[in-house]
């Protein structure tokens, strides 16, 4: 897919080069713009995997490229009829550094009710889960996919909420001595009465380490916790969120991805 896009861009550049009346300065500027876009496409492909097909139960057309750090396609979440999970792609760790949840939820109530539903769905009745009250300025965020064609560099706006949870470890599965803390970054993009949820559940190593130290966990146990590469996570998260398209825009993105 990436090679097809590059061939299209390079073909366009060749047309520009031979177009009558195209001065050297104009050609050089367009060549520079094309090279910059190719570099952005390479970076995006290094961060993201192929868009996954949504279940037949999802009636809204959605295009979304998940980060390469999580497994795809997503798997259903036990006990939910709409929520899907993309687990950490690498095995063998006592706990995942981060993972991703996605879903499309049909809801016609107000925003506060929707967020309550999402919180209950994600935390699954976890009594140690809580909502972080962020400033109003951080509640709405926008991302733009700069690697797209100029006519497709549209802003994607989300309503953002953050959750914290403390989850008991399961010794037979993870061999961790104590509970771990997680931060849930929840992004909701609404399209009429359909709401696309993208959530990143990230290990809060600092909070976990503090809790373990207070309970006397030895340093050898603390070293078993995986380290989250925050810079890589942020780049993958932002790139993923910028690729979201729904409805007619999603159909166009799928056509671009799978040209006939």
Secondary structure, 3 states (H helix, E strand, C coil): CHHHHHHHHHHHHHHHHHCCCCCHHHHHHHHHHHHHHHHHHHHHHHHEEEECCCCCCCCCCEECEEECCECCCCEECCCCCCEEEECECCCCCCCCCEEEEEEEEECCCCHHHHHHHHHHHHHCCCCCCEEECCCHHHCEEEEECCCCCHHHCCEEEEEEEEEEEEECCCHHHHCCCCCEEEEEEEEEEEECCEEEEEEEEEECHHHHHHHHHHCCCCHHHHCCCCCCCHHHHHHHHHHHHHCCEECHHHHHHHHHHCCC
